[in-house]
Amino acid sequence: MSAPLLSTRDLTVQFEGLPVLQNVSLDIARGEIVTVVGPNGSGKSTLLKALLGTVPPESGSVQRAPAISIGYVPQKLALDASLPISVARFLSLPKRQSAARIAAQLDRVGVAGLQSHPMQGLSGGQFQRVLLARALLMSPDLLILDEATQGLDQPGVARFYRLIEEVRRDMGCAVLMVSHDLHVVMSASDRVICLNGHVCCQGTPHVVRSAPEYRALFGLGTEGTLALYQHEHDHAHDAEGTHIHGPDCAHAKATLEHSHD
Amino acid sequence: MIDAFLVRAALAGLGVALATGPLGAFVVWRRMAYFGDATSHAAVLGVALALGTGVPVFGGTLAVALLMALAVSILASRGHAMDTTLGVLSHSALALGLVAVSFVTGVRVDLEAFLFGDILAVSWADVALIWGGAAVVAGLVAARWSRLLTMTLSADLAQSAGINPKREGLILTLAMAVVVAVALKVVGALLIAALLIIPSAAARLISRSPEQMATLSSVIAALAVIAGLGASWTWDTPAGPSIVVSAGAVFLILQLRPKGAKV
């Protein structure tokens, strides 16, 4: 087994003296899709910043494979109106890219022909896809997506997840996806990690996917790209309400009451 | 026959324009206008210290501007409320400089020259110093262009590509201090920030790419230098402020140009 692309050991990060992450240990292997879920304020963004190296750990370590190429898709990019920049120019950052490569990646993410558009004129969905195209142009070993599906409706999320699956299949990169959606995750995730300051639980969405309710919930339109990840649901109805921090929460049976839309 | 002092003044101004164009673009993109103010105001303190200690004015200005720029960068990275902090630092440095200059004895200090520039009095040595400093800044920004631009878009994006955003920020800080030291003689401490911002703001109106904006910013600054010197020669107006007024006029003309007009 080869060394992980990225791993943390007992990673602890503080912000103004308050712990945001405590003793987080995780590995991401080559080609693996890992989804990190957690509520707001659970330290997901801080974890990403620590993995990228913008936030220094208080203790513990972050190890990156040598010469790793990371394609990072930020949650949002505050593009100042004073900066004139076209999609093609943006895609050439930080490394110059050929027109052919730019065209190919724009085509892959479903926004072909946008090259000469100013970045500020893109819709939210187009902007997100351009951010993904830029990350793919880095020929990443690891693709890091921060809340990439925010603002998309369920079919939109399903299309985006299918795109990520295709990208992983074609390029063989590992994917680390962060999502605030605690229950619905990408079915292609090899692992789901629930974060709430520390790693609450880990599991696969597989258990839930095999549940009979699954087809009924996501059978149409989403073509199996969505899966449930079970934990922390409705504590009022859960005798083991504290299991959110237990090791077994991923294996709980799917009994969520989701409604179709 | 054009007088030699006018040639020197024009060359000095063009040298400054070379550096303020690309740096000014970053000042506008990164909303560092106040940062430019604080750094250039600190230059007055640098002048006072240089005169008091016998250090060359350029060196004293550079050192104090650099210290101020570093202090501001460190405070900004620690998340202080920058509006107030910069206001305190900027005006304190300016006032302290003005007070300190009054203590300098033995040398007749032309305070106005440092506040508003004295471009018509530059020597050939000044011109050489200005072009040297401007070349360093323009070269530094050009060489690290892609990194600086990526870092301007997003620190996280830069970091993910192996670019250290702190180092790139430091380079802009350093470039700012050099520009302040270089431009002090040309437009003076009070108007250096204007020369950074106005040509870039004007260039934004007719630019479609970051590179175009930085280049046009230098071109507009150069036009403003020539026009300002011309105005100063014709109407005997103060040269430094005339240059800034010219830049402002270019901005106004571009802002008011008919919609759809190709420039």
Interface residues (C-beta under 8 A of the other chain):
Chain A: L48 K49 L52 G53 T54 I70 G71 Y72 P74 L77 A78 L79 D80 S82 L83 P84 I85 S86 R89 F90 L93 P94 K95 R96 P118 M138 I144
Chain B: V28 W29 R30 R31 S146 R147 L149 T150 T152 L153 S154 A155 D156 L157 A158 Q159 S160 A161 I163 P165 A201 R204 S207 R208 S209 P210 Q212 M213
